[in-house]
Amino acid sequence: MSTLLTLLIFVVIVSWNIHTSGDLFLEGPLTPQMKLQWGQKVLILALLEGLWAVITLKWLLPIFFDPLDLSKKQILVLVSGIAFSVVSGIYAMLDAS
């Protein structure tokens, strides 16, 4: 149950981040103030996603399983998704100003 709850929290954060990023870049013309707020929201969600990924993979999941041995490709996919979210949030905030 704890493992599923841990992964469910990660899925909720990721889906909320994807939904917010989609709204930011696919909506019609936004005012600069709206772009700034949505960019901050995407940036905060990306940082939360990264923090939760580290906490989950380093401390929570190894409690329930043996230490996780992620391949370099799996780590690259995880880090690139988080980095893309951070960059898109910063871009939206810079675009607003």
GUDREN-174101 format. One record per residue: residue number from 0; x, y negated, z negated of N, C-alpha, C, O in turn; residue in three letters. Coordinates in steps of 0.05 Angstrom, whole numbers, plus 5000, padded with zeros to 4 digits. Layout:
REM GUDREN-174101
+-----+------+------+------+------+------+------+------+------+------+------+------+------+------+
:  nr :  n.x :  n.y :  n.z : ca.x : ca.y : ca.z :  c.x :  c.y :  c.z :  o.x :  o.y :  o.z : rest :
+-----+------+------+------+------+------+------+------+------+------+------+------+------+------+
: NUM :    X :    Y :    Z :    X :    Y :    Z :    X :    Y :    Z :    X :    Y :    Z :  ALA :
...
+-----+------+------+------+------+------+------+------+------+------+------+------+------+------+
//
This chain:
REM GUDREN-174101
+-----+------+------+------+------+------+------+------+------+------+------+------+------+------+
:  nr :  n.x :  n.y :  n.z : ca.x : ca.y : ca.z :  c.x :  c.y :  c.z :  o.x :  o.y :  o.z : rest :
+-----+------+------+------+------+------+------+------+------+------+------+------+------+------+
:   0 : 5016 : 5024 : 5000 : 5000 : 5000 : 5000 : 5018 : 4975 : 5000 : 5012 : 4955 : 5014 :  MET :
:   1 : 5039 : 4975 : 4984 : 5056 : 4952 : 4983 : 5070 : 4947 : 5009 : 5074 : 4924 : 5017 :  SER :
:   2 : 5078 : 4968 : 5023 : 5091 : 4966 : 5049 : 5073 : 4953 : 5069 : 5081 : 4935 : 5084 :  THR :
:   3 : 5048 : 4962 : 5070 : 5029 : 4951 : 5089 : 5023 : 4922 : 5082 : 5019 : 4906 : 5101 :  LEU :
:   4 : 5021 : 4915 : 5057 : 5016 : 4887 : 5049 : 5039 : 4870 : 5058 : 5035 : 4847 : 5067 :  LEU :
:   5 : 5064 : 4879 : 5054 : 5087 : 4864 : 5062 : 5087 : 4859 : 5092 : 5092 : 4837 : 5101 :  THR :
:   6 : 5081 : 4880 : 5108 : 5081 : 4877 : 5137 : 5057 : 4860 : 5146 : 5059 : 4845 : 5165 :  LEU :
:   7 : 5034 : 4862 : 5132 : 5011 : 4847 : 5139 : 5016 : 4817 : 5135 : 5008 : 4800 : 5151 :  LEU :
:   8 : 5030 : 4810 : 5114 : 5037 : 4782 : 5109 : 5055 : 4771 : 5132 : 5051 : 4749 : 5141 :  ILE :
:   9 : 5074 : 4788 : 5141 : 5091 : 4780 : 5163 : 5075 : 4776 : 5188 : 5080 : 4757 : 5203 :  PHE :
:  10 : 5057 : 4794 : 5194 : 5040 : 4792 : 5218 : 5023 : 4767 : 5217 : 5019 : 4754 : 5238 :  VAL :
:  11 : 5012 : 4761 : 5194 : 4995 : 4737 : 5191 : 5012 : 4712 : 5197 : 5003 : 4694 : 5211 :  VAL :
:  12 : 5036 : 4710 : 5185 : 5053 : 4687 : 5190 : 5060 : 4684 : 5219 : 5059 : 4662 : 5230 :  ILE :
:  13 : 5068 : 4706 : 5232 : 5076 : 4706 : 5260 : 5052 : 4698 : 5278 : 5055 : 4681 : 5296 :  VAL :
:  14 : 5029 : 4709 : 5273 : 5006 : 4703 : 5290 : 4997 : 4674 : 5286 : 4989 : 4661 : 5305 :  SER :
:  15 : 4999 : 4664 : 5261 : 4992 : 4636 : 5256 : 5011 : 4617 : 5270 : 5004 : 4597 : 5281 :  TRP :
:  16 : 5037 : 4625 : 5270 : 5057 : 4610 : 5284 : 5053 : 4610 : 5315 : 5055 : 4589 : 5328 :  ASN :
:  17 : 5046 : 4633 : 5326 : 5041 : 4635 : 5354 : 5016 : 4619 : 5362 : 5016 : 4605 : 5382 :  ILE :
:  18 : 4996 : 4620 : 5346 : 4971 : 4605 : 5351 : 4976 : 4575 : 5350 : 4967 : 4560 : 5367 :  HIS :
:  19 : 4991 : 4566 : 5330 : 4997 : 4538 : 5327 : 5015 : 4528 : 5350 : 5010 : 4507 : 5361 :  THR :
:  20 : 5035 : 4544 : 5358 : 5052 : 4537 : 5381 : 5036 : 4535 : 5406 : 5040 : 4517 : 5422 :  SER :
:  21 : 5018 : 4554 : 5410 : 5001 : 4553 : 5434 : 4983 : 4529 : 5435 : 4980 : 4516 : 5456 :  GLY :
:  22 : 4972 : 4522 : 5412 : 4955 : 4498 : 5411 : 4971 : 4473 : 5417 : 4962 : 4454 : 5430 :  ASP :
:  23 : 4996 : 4473 : 5407 : 5013 : 4449 : 5410 : 5020 : 4445 : 5440 : 5019 : 4423 : 5450 :  LEU :
:  24 : 5028 : 4466 : 5453 : 5038 : 4463 : 5481 : 5017 : 4467 : 5502 : 5021 : 4459 : 5525 :  PHE :
:  25 : 4994 : 4479 : 5496 : 4974 : 4485 : 5516 : 4950 : 4466 : 5515 : 4933 : 4466 : 5533 :  LEU :
:  26 : 4948 : 4451 : 5493 : 4925 : 4432 : 5491 : 4929 : 4410 : 5511 : 4951 : 4407 : 5523 :  GLU :
:  27 : 4909 : 4394 : 5514 : 4910 : 4371 : 5532 : 4929 : 4350 : 5520 : 4944 : 4356 : 5501 :  GLY :
:  28 : 4928 : 4326 : 5530 : 4945 : 4305 : 5519 : 4940 : 4300 : 5490 : 4917 : 4295 : 5481 :  PRO :
:  29 : 4961 : 4300 : 5474 : 4959 : 4295 : 5446 : 4971 : 4268 : 5439 : 4990 : 4259 : 5453 :  LEU :
:  30 : 4961 : 4255 : 5419 : 4973 : 4230 : 5410 : 5000 : 4236 : 5397 : 5005 : 4258 : 5388 :  THR :
:  31 : 5018 : 4217 : 5397 : 5044 : 4222 : 5384 : 5042 : 4231 : 5355 : 5058 : 4247 : 5346 :  PRO :
:  32 : 5023 : 4219 : 5341 : 5019 : 4228 : 5312 : 5010 : 4257 : 5311 : 5020 : 4271 : 5293 :  GLN :
:  33 : 4993 : 4266 : 5329 : 4985 : 4294 : 5329 : 5008 : 4312 : 5336 : 5011 : 4334 : 5325 :  MET :
:  34 : 5024 : 4304 : 5356 : 5047 : 4320 : 5363 : 5067 : 4323 : 5340 : 5078 : 4344 : 5335 :  LYS :
:  35 : 5071 : 4301 : 5325 : 5089 : 4302 : 5302 : 5078 : 4321 : 5281 : 5093 : 4337 : 5271 :  LEU :
:  36 : 5052 : 4319 : 5275 : 5041 : 4337 : 5255 : 5042 : 4366 : 5263 : 5049 : 4384 : 5248 :  GLN :
:  37 : 5035 : 4372 : 5289 : 5035 : 4399 : 5298 : 5064 : 4410 : 5300 : 5069 : 4433 : 5294 :  TRP :
:  38 : 5083 : 4392 : 5308 : 5111 : 4400 : 5308 : 5121 : 4407 : 5281 : 5136 : 4426 : 5277 :  GLY :
:  39 : 5113 : 4391 : 5261 : 5121 : 4397 : 5233 : 5109 : 4423 : 5224 : 5123 : 4439 : 5210 :  GLN :
:  40 : 5085 : 4428 : 5232 : 5071 : 4453 : 5224 : 5086 : 4478 : 5236 : 5090 : 4498 : 5223 :  LYS :
:  41 : 5093 : 4475 : 5262 : 5107 : 4497 : 5275 : 5134 : 4502 : 5262 : 5143 : 4524 : 5258 :  VAL :
:  42 : 5148 : 4480 : 5256 : 5175 : 4482 : 5243 : 5172 : 4495 : 5216 : 5189 : 4513 : 5209 :  LEU :
:  43 : 5153 : 4487 : 5200 : 5150 : 4499 : 5173 : 5142 : 4528 : 5175 : 5153 : 4545 : 5160 :  ILE :
:  44 : 5125 : 4535 : 5194 : 5117 : 4563 : 5198 : 5141 : 4580 : 5207 : 5144 : 4603 : 5199 :  LEU :
:  45 : 5158 : 4569 : 5225 : 5181 : 4583 : 5234 : 5201 : 4588 : 5211 : 5213 : 4610 : 5209 :  ALA :
:  46 : 5205 : 4568 : 5195 : 5223 : 4572 : 5172 : 5211 : 4592 : 5152 : 5226 : 4607 : 5140 :  LEU :
:  47 : 5185 : 4591 : 5148 : 5172 : 4610 : 5130 : 5174 : 4638 : 5142 : 5179 : 4657 : 5127 :  LEU :
:  48 : 5171 : 4641 : 5168 : 5174 : 4666 : 5181 : 5202 : 4677 : 5177 : 5206 : 4701 : 5171 :  GLU :
:  49 : 5222 : 4661 : 5181 : 5250 : 4669 : 5177 : 5256 : 4677 : 5148 : 5269 : 4697 : 5143 :  GLY :
:  50 : 5246 : 4661 : 5130 : 5250 : 4667 : 5101 : 5237 : 4693 : 5094 : 5249 : 4710 : 5080 :  LEU :
:  51 : 5212 : 4697 : 5103 : 5198 : 4722 : 5096 : 5211 : 4746 : 5109 : 5212 : 4768 : 5097 :  TRP :
:  52 : 5222 : 4743 : 5133 : 5235 : 4765 : 5147 : 5260 : 4773 : 5131 : 5265 : 4797 : 5127 :  ALA :
:  53 : 5275 : 4754 : 5121 : 5299 : 4760 : 5106 : 5292 : 4773 : 5079 : 5303 : 4794 : 5072 :  VAL :
:  54 : 5272 : 4762 : 5065 : 5263 : 4774 : 5040 : 5253 : 4802 : 5044 : 5260 : 4820 : 5029 :  ILE :
:  55 : 5237 : 4806 : 5065 : 5225 : 4832 : 5070 : 5246 : 4853 : 5077 : 5247 : 4875 : 5066 :  THR :
:  56 : 5264 : 4846 : 5096 : 5283 : 4865 : 5106 : 5306 : 4870 : 5086 : 5317 : 4892 : 5086 :  LEU :
:  57 : 5313 : 4851 : 5070 : 5336 : 4854 : 5052 : 5328 : 4865 : 5025 : 5343 : 4881 : 5013 :  LYS :
:  58 : 5304 : 4857 : 5015 : 5297 : 4864 : 4987 : 5272 : 4881 : 4984 : 5272 : 4900 : 4969 :  TRP :
:  59 : 5250 : 4874 : 4998 : 5225 : 4888 : 4993 : 5223 : 4915 : 5005 : 5217 : 4935 : 4992 :  LEU :
:  60 : 5228 : 4917 : 5031 : 5226 : 4943 : 5044 : 5247 : 4964 : 5035 : 5240 : 4987 : 5033 :  LEU :
:  61 : 5272 : 4956 : 5029 : 5290 : 4976 : 5018 : 5282 : 4988 : 4991 : 5292 : 5009 : 4983 :  PRO :
:  62 : 5264 : 4974 : 4977 : 5254 : 4986 : 4952 : 5237 : 5011 : 4958 : 5238 : 5030 : 4944 :  ILE :
:  63 : 5221 : 5009 : 4980 : 5203 : 5031 : 4987 : 5217 : 5052 : 5004 : 5209 : 5076 : 5004 :  PHE :
:  64 : 5236 : 5044 : 5020 : 5250 : 5062 : 5038 : 5280 : 5061 : 5032 : 5289 : 5045 : 5015 :  PHE :
:  65 : 5295 : 5076 : 5046 : 5324 : 5074 : 5045 : 5331 : 5047 : 5057 : 5315 : 5035 : 5071 :  ASP :
:  66 : 5356 : 5038 : 5053 : 5363 : 5013 : 5066 : 5359 : 5014 : 5096 : 5366 : 5034 : 5109 :  PRO :
:  67 : 5347 : 4993 : 5107 : 5340 : 4993 : 5135 : 5366 : 4988 : 5152 : 5380 : 4969 : 5147 :  LEU :
:  68 : 5370 : 5004 : 5171 : 5392 : 5000 : 5190 : 5381 : 4990 : 5216 : 5373 : 5006 : 5233 :  ASP :
:  69 : 5380 : 4964 : 5219 : 5369 : 4953 : 5244 : 5392 : 4951 : 5265 : 5415 : 4945 : 5258 :  LEU :
:  70 : 5385 : 4957 : 5289 : 5405 : 4955 : 5310 : 5409 : 4925 : 5317 : 5394 : 4908 : 5309 :  SER :
:  71 : 5431 : 4920 : 5331 : 5436 : 4892 : 5339 : 5414 : 4881 : 5357 : 5408 : 4857 : 5356 :  LYS :
:  72 : 5403 : 4898 : 5373 : 5381 : 4889 : 5391 : 5357 : 4881 : 5375 : 5344 : 4861 : 5382 :  LYS :
:  73 : 5349 : 4896 : 5355 : 5326 : 4889 : 5338 : 5331 : 4863 : 5323 : 5313 : 4847 : 5320 :  GLN :
:  74 : 5355 : 4860 : 5313 : 5362 : 4835 : 5298 : 5361 : 4811 : 5318 : 5351 : 4790 : 5311 :  ILE :
:  75 : 5371 : 4815 : 5342 : 5371 : 4794 : 5362 : 5343 : 4785 : 5369 : 5338 : 4762 : 5372 :  LEU :
:  76 : 5325 : 4804 : 5372 : 5297 : 4798 : 5379 : 5284 : 4782 : 5356 : 5270 : 4762 : 5361 :  VAL :
:  77 : 5289 : 4791 : 5331 : 5277 : 4777 : 5308 : 5288 : 4748 : 5306 : 5273 : 4729 : 5302 :  LEU :
:  78 : 5314 : 4745 : 5308 : 5327 : 4719 : 5305 : 5319 : 4701 : 5329 : 5315 : 4677 : 5325 :  VAL :
:  79 : 5318 : 4711 : 5353 : 5311 : 4694 : 5376 : 5282 : 4684 : 5374 : 5277 : 4662 : 5382 :  SER :
:  80 : 5264 : 4701 : 5364 : 5236 : 4691 : 5360 : 5234 : 4669 : 5340 : 5220 : 4649 : 5345 :  GLY :
:  81 : 5249 : 4671 : 5318 : 5249 : 4651 : 5298 : 5263 : 4625 : 5309 : 5253 : 4603 : 5304 :  ILE :
:  82 : 5285 : 4629 : 5322 : 5300 : 4606 : 5333 : 5283 : 4591 : 5354 : 5283 : 4567 : 5355 :  ALA :
:  83 : 5268 : 4606 : 5371 : 5251 : 4594 : 5391 : 5229 : 4577 : 5377 : 5223 : 4555 : 5387 :  PHE :
:  84 : 5218 : 4587 : 5355 : 5198 : 4572 : 5341 : 5209 : 4546 : 5328 : 5197 : 4525 : 5329 :  SER :
:  85 : 5233 : 4549 : 5317 : 5246 : 4525 : 5305 : 5251 : 4504 : 5326 : 5246 : 4481 : 5322 :  VAL :
:  86 : 5262 : 4513 : 5349 : 5269 : 4494 : 5370 : 5244 : 4481 : 5382 : 5244 : 4457 : 5387 :  VAL :
:  87 : 5222 : 4496 : 5385 : 5198 : 4484 : 5395 : 5185 : 4465 : 5376 : 5174 : 4445 : 5384 :  SER :
:  88 : 5187 : 4470 : 5350 : 5177 : 4451 : 5330 : 5194 : 4425 : 5330 : 5182 : 4403 : 5329 :  GLY :
:  89 : 5220 : 4428 : 5332 : 5237 : 4404 : 5333 : 5233 : 4388 : 5358 : 5232 : 4364 : 5358 :  ILE :
:  90 : 5230 : 4403 : 5381 : 5224 : 4389 : 5406 : 5198 : 4374 : 5405 : 5197 : 4351 : 5415 :  TYR :
:  91 : 5178 : 4385 : 5394 : 5152 : 4371 : 5392 : 5154 : 4346 : 5374 : 5143 : 4325 : 5380 :  ALA :
:  92 : 5170 : 4348 : 5353 : 5173 : 4325 : 5335 : 5189 : 4303 : 5349 : 5183 : 4280 : 5346 :  MET :
:  93 : 5210 : 4311 : 5364 : 5226 : 4291 : 5378 : 5210 : 4279 : 5401 : 5213 : 4255 : 5408 :  LEU :
:  94 : 5193 : 4295 : 5414 : 5177 : 4285 : 5436 : 5156 : 4265 : 5426 : 5147 : 4247 : 5441 :  ASP :
:  95 : 5148 : 4268 : 5401 : 5127 : 4250 : 5389 : 5139 : 4223 : 5383 : 5124 : 4203 : 5383 :  ALA :
:  96 : 5165 : 4221 : 5378 : 5176 : 4195 : 5371 : 5188 : 4181 : 5394 : 5198 : 4159 : 5391 :  SER :
+-----+------+------+------+------+------+------+------+------+------+------+------+------+------+
//
